[in-house]
Amino acid sequence: MKKYNPEKLLRIENKLLSKVKKLKNRKEKIEAEHFVLVKGDYNKINRRRLMLLERKLIKVNNDLAYRNAQIKAVGDGTYPPKNLKRTNGGYLSTAATPILAAYMEAKKERYQKALSEATARYIDLAAAKRDEKKRGGLRRIMAAGRLMQRRKKRVQHYELALLRLEEGKYPVFGYISRIKQKFAQMPYREQKLVYGLLFLMPWIIGFCVFFAVPVMTTILWSFQQMKTIPGGGYESTFIGFKNYHDLFTTATLAGSTILEVITNSILDIVIDLPTILVFSLFIAVLLNTRFKGHQLVKAIFFVPVVYNITVINNTLSGIFGQRFDVAIEEGFALSHRFAMFLQQIGIGGNLIDFLISAVDRIFTIVNMSGIQILIFIAALQSIPKHLYEAARVEGATSYEMFWKITIPMISPIIMTAIVFTIVNSFATSDIMHYMTVISEGTRLATNNPGLYSAIAIIYFLANALIIALAFVLMRKVVFYHDK
């Protein structure tokens, strides 16, 4: 324990006595205002102001007790005291108890009446459904049941509050403690919603600060004809959807139309998406097992994601690149022989085209699978081990455990990997070159920014449409074990 000399202790004691004096003066003011408030008419008392004074009074009393304990420790020569903590919260005063009790009783009666109405509605809907007087209506019955449960919880809340008021032990918390208490009383589903909003809040703030204005500017420019002004700047004229019309009818950049580029990008996604997901999951399952050097192997698969593309280009342009080209030519020849083999054994042409396209794009697939592999490894490691132990006890095989436990438990992560792969595929597709291609000696952004903005909007809508389609197709097969 740190020791203080007598002069230091005397200065500490004087400082503490000064703080105690200020706290007592503050307490007298709060008590005077509190006394005037509770002596008024019950029906006209400002309940919020009363509870605010109660919290202030409890805080002052807790601070006084804390400071007095410190002064006592100075007098005993044991300053600073051990294990001395401020008390948070307290109980409602006797004078304020009947006021809050009347308010709670009125609230209880109100929610009891609402509960009776919700119960009657639930019974009527259930009876109509049972008697087949109405077709469907199951959602309405479930909504009425949830409303009835909420009303019931509110009635129970006020009943418990009235019981504590009768016992004289109604707790009064500060703002932070009240938030924690309300959050603890929320259903698990609502708690997840709060956590989700908190998780998204940094992105929402960043979007509003950095991207909201550029996005709105892009939308506005897509409906305008922009002409450069001598000396700098643009002169805009509103032309409606003409930029979009020209984009799909007459605009041709680098020898391609926007429909051709988007179609090719979608076809690449159709080929790459299942291949990347299967390859990533396969590698993740292999890497999830413990063996010597598994961390190094994980890093190797992640290297293409973070490695400097300039270094890769310089490497491929040298002697290694020449040998790499020879290896690629041999790979194409192998792909041709593989296709001939598949035709001989009677596999359909469409499936052969898909397999050959996947084989020809193996370098791209490996390069785009690094993050997905890490995502799947994290998902596999988060699966509770007792599920596999229980399955082994029941006699399940590894094949059955993979399809009945592994796939359902990581299905939400599969949806995440799908969204990431779609966005990444669009970000690396030819449409990015289409948006910035040199046109008539100048870049499109300076040559025709209105048309450029329209391309950006179409690019975003195509991306969002494919993600929405993937979500609709996957939502029925995604399994959430906490629901």
PEJOGI-V284669 format. One record per residue. N is the residue number from 0. RES is the residue in one small letter. NEAR is the number of other ideal C-beta (glycine too) atoms within 10 Angstrom. Layout:
# PEJOGI-V284669
((N | RES | NEAR) (N | RES | NEAR))
This chain:
# PEJOGI-V284669
((0 | m | 8) (1 | k | 5) (2 | k | 8) (3 | y | 15) (4 | n | 7) (5 | p | 8) (6 | e | 8) (7 | k | 12) (8 | l | 16) (9 | l | 12) (10 | r | 11) (11 | i | 17) (12 | e | 16) (13 | n | 11) (14 | k | 12) (15 | l | 20) (16 | l | 13) (17 | s | 11) (18 | k | 16) (19 | v | 17) (20 | k | 11) (21 | k | 12) (22 | l | 18) (23 | k | 11) (24 | n | 10) (25 | r | 16) (26 | k | 17) (27 | e | 11) (28 | k | 11) (29 | i | 18) (30 | e | 15) (31 | a | 10) (32 | e | 15) (33 | h | 19) (34 | f | 11) (35 | v | 9) (36 | l | 17) (37 | v | 18) (38 | k | 9) (39 | g | 12) (40 | d | 6) (41 | y | 11) (42 | n | 6) (43 | k | 6) (44 | i | 18) (45 | n | 11) (46 | r | 14) (47 | r | 8) (48 | r | 12) (49 | l | 22) (50 | m | 15) (51 | l | 12) (52 | l | 20) (53 | e | 21) (54 | r | 18) (55 | k | 16) (56 | l | 20) (57 | i | 21) (58 | k | 21) (59 | v | 18) (60 | n | 15) (61 | n | 15) (62 | d | 18) (63 | l | 16) (64 | a | 12) (65 | y | 17) (66 | r | 20) (67 | n | 13) (68 | a | 14) (69 | q | 20) (70 | i | 16) (71 | k | 14) (72 | a | 19) (73 | v | 20) (74 | g | 11) (75 | d | 9) (76 | g | 10) (77 | t | 11) (78 | y | 21) (79 | p | 12) (80 | p | 13) (81 | k | 7) (82 | n | 4) (83 | l | 12) (84 | k | 7) (85 | r | 11) (86 | t | 12) (87 | n | 12) (88 | g | 15) (89 | g | 17) (90 | y | 16) (91 | l | 21) (92 | s | 19) (93 | t | 9) (94 | a | 15) (95 | a | 22) (96 | t | 17) (97 | p | 12) (98 | i | 18) (99 | l | 21) (100 | a | 16) (101 | a | 14) (102 | y | 16) (103 | m | 19) (104 | e | 14) (105 | a | 11) (106 | k | 16) (107 | k | 18) (108 | e | 12) (109 | r | 13) (110 | y | 21) (111 | q | 16) (112 | k | 12) (113 | a | 17) (114 | l | 19) (115 | s | 12) (116 | e | 13) (117 | a | 20) (118 | t | 16) (119 | a | 12) (120 | r | 17) (121 | y | 20) (122 | i | 12) (123 | d | 12) (124 | l | 19) (125 | a | 14) (126 | a | 10) (127 | a | 14) (128 | k | 16) (129 | r | 8) (130 | d | 8) (131 | e | 7) (132 | k | 9) (133 | k | 12) (134 | r | 6) (135 | g | 8) (136 | g | 14) (137 | l | 10) (138 | r | 8) (139 | r | 15) (140 | i | 18) (141 | m | 12) (142 | a | 13) (143 | a | 20) (144 | g | 16) (145 | r | 13) (146 | l | 17) (147 | m | 20) (148 | q | 14) (149 | r | 15) (150 | r | 19) (151 | k | 16) (152 | k | 13) (153 | r | 17) (154 | v | 19) (155 | q | 12) (156 | h | 15) (157 | y | 19) (158 | e | 14) (159 | l | 12) (160 | a | 19) (161 | l | 17) (162 | l | 11) (163 | r | 16) (164 | l | 19) (165 | e | 11) (166 | e | 9) (167 | g | 11) (168 | k | 10) (169 | y | 22) (170 | p | 14) (171 | v | 19) (172 | f | 16) (173 | g | 13) (174 | y | 8) (175 | i | 9) (176 | s | 14) (177 | r | 14) (178 | i | 11) (179 | k | 12) (180 | q | 12) (181 | k | 10) (182 | f | 12) (183 | a | 8) (184 | q | 11) (185 | m | 12) (186 | p | 12) (187 | y | 9) (188 | r | 9) (189 | e | 11) (190 | q | 13) (191 | k | 14) (192 | l | 12) (193 | v | 11) (194 | y | 11) (195 | g | 10) (196 | l | 10) (197 | l | 9) (198 | f | 9) (199 | l | 11) (200 | m | 10) (201 | p | 9) (202 | w | 10) (203 | i | 11) (204 | i | 10) (205 | g | 11) (206 | f | 12) (207 | c | 10) (208 | v | 9) (209 | f | 9) (210 | f | 11) (211 | a | 12) (212 | v | 10) (213 | p | 10) (214 | v | 13) (215 | m | 10) (216 | t | 12) (217 | t | 17) (218 | i | 14) (219 | l | 13) (220 | w | 21) (221 | s | 22) (222 | f | 18) (223 | q | 19) (224 | q | 17) (225 | m | 21) (226 | k | 13) (227 | t | 14) (228 | i | 9) (229 | p | 5) (230 | g | 5) (231 | g | 6) (232 | g | 10) (233 | y | 14) (234 | e | 10) (235 | s | 15) (236 | t | 9) (237 | f | 9) (238 | i | 15) (239 | g | 9) (240 | f | 11) (241 | k | 15) (242 | n | 25) (243 | y | 18) (244 | h | 13) (245 | d | 15) (246 | l | 21) (247 | f | 12) (248 | t | 9) (249 | t | 8) (250 | a | 19) (251 | t | 11) (252 | l | 20) (253 | a | 11) (254 | g | 7) (255 | s | 17) (256 | t | 16) (257 | i | 22) (258 | l | 11) (259 | e | 13) (260 | v | 23) (261 | i | 22) (262 | t | 13) (263 | n | 14) (264 | s | 22) (265 | i | 17) (266 | l | 11) (267 | d | 18) (268 | i | 20) (269 | v | 14) (270 | i | 19) (271 | d | 24) (272 | l | 17) (273 | p | 14) (274 | t | 22) (275 | i | 27) (276 | l | 17) (277 | v | 13) (278 | f | 19) (279 | s | 26) (280 | l | 24) (281 | f | 13) (282 | i | 20) (283 | a | 25) (284 | v | 14) (285 | l | 13) (286 | l | 19) (287 | n | 17) (288 | t | 8) (289 | r | 6) (290 | f | 8) (291 | k | 7) (292 | g | 9) (293 | h | 14) (294 | q | 9) (295 | l | 8) (296 | v | 14) (297 | k | 17) (298 | a | 12) (299 | i | 11) (300 | f | 20) (301 | f | 15) (302 | v | 10) (303 | p | 16) (304 | v | 15) (305 | v | 9) (306 | y | 12) (307 | n | 8) (308 | i | 9) (309 | t | 8) (310 | v | 9) (311 | i | 13) (312 | n | 10) (313 | n | 12) (314 | t | 12) (315 | l | 12) (316 | s | 10) (317 | g | 10) (318 | i | 8) (319 | f | 11) (320 | g | 14) (321 | q | 11) (322 | r | 10) (323 | f | 14) (324 | d | 11) (325 | v | 10) (326 | a | 9) (327 | i | 12) (328 | e | 10) (329 | e | 10) (330 | g | 14) (331 | f | 11) (332 | a | 10) (333 | l | 11) (334 | s | 17) (335 | h | 11) (336 | r | 9) (337 | f | 14) (338 | a | 17) (339 | m | 10) (340 | f | 11) (341 | l | 16) (342 | q | 12) (343 | q | 8) (344 | i | 6) (345 | g | 6) (346 | i | 13) (347 | g | 10) (348 | g | 10) (349 | n | 8) (350 | l | 10) (351 | i | 16) (352 | d | 12) (353 | f | 15) (354 | l | 16) (355 | i | 16) (356 | s | 16) (357 | a | 19) (358 | v | 16) (359 | d | 15) (360 | r | 17) (361 | i | 13) (362 | f | 12) (363 | t | 18) (364 | i | 18) (365 | v | 16) (366 | n | 17) (367 | m | 22) (368 | s | 28) (369 | g | 21) (370 | i | 17) (371 | q | 26) (372 | i | 24) (373 | l | 17) (374 | i | 19) (375 | f | 25) (376 | i | 21) (377 | a | 13) (378 | a | 21) (379 | l | 18) (380 | q | 10) (381 | s | 10) (382 | i | 16) (383 | p | 11) (384 | k | 8) (385 | h | 8) (386 | l | 16) (387 | y | 15) (388 | e | 10) (389 | a | 12) (390 | a | 16) (391 | r | 12) (392 | v | 8) (393 | e | 9) (394 | g | 7) (395 | a | 15) (396 | t | 9) (397 | s | 10) (398 | y | 8) (399 | e | 12) (400 | m | 16) (401 | f | 12) (402 | w | 9) (403 | k | 13) (404 | i | 17) (405 | t | 19) (406 | i | 14) (407 | p | 16) (408 | m | 18) (409 | i | 22) (410 | s | 16) (411 | p | 15) (412 | i | 19) (413 | i | 20) (414 | m | 16) (415 | t | 14) (416 | a | 24) (417 | i | 21) (418 | v | 15) (419 | f | 15) (420 | t | 23) (421 | i | 20) (422 | v | 14) (423 | n | 17) (424 | s | 22) (425 | f | 21) (426 | a | 11) (427 | t | 15) (428 | s | 20) (429 | d | 16) (430 | i | 21) (431 | m | 14) (432 | h | 12) (433 | y | 21) (434 | m | 18) (435 | t | 13) (436 | v | 14) (437 | i | 11) (438 | s | 18) (439 | e | 9) (440 | g | 6) (441 | t | 11) (442 | r | 15) (443 | l | 19) (444 | a | 14) (445 | t | 12) (446 | n | 15) (447 | n | 22) (448 | p | 23) (449 | g | 21) (450 | l | 24) (451 | y | 22) (452 | s | 21) (453 | a | 26) (454 | i | 24) (455 | a | 19) (456 | i | 18) (457 | i | 21) (458 | y | 21) (459 | f | 14) (460 | l | 11) (461 | a | 18) (462 | n | 20) (463 | a | 12) (464 | l | 11) (465 | i | 22) (466 | i | 15) (467 | a | 10) (468 | l | 11) (469 | a | 17) (470 | f | 13) (471 | v | 9) (472 | l | 10) (473 | m | 15) (474 | r | 9) (475 | k | 6) (476 | v | 11) (477 | v | 13) (478 | f | 11) (479 | y | 10) (480 | h | 11) (481 | d | 6) (482 | k | 7))
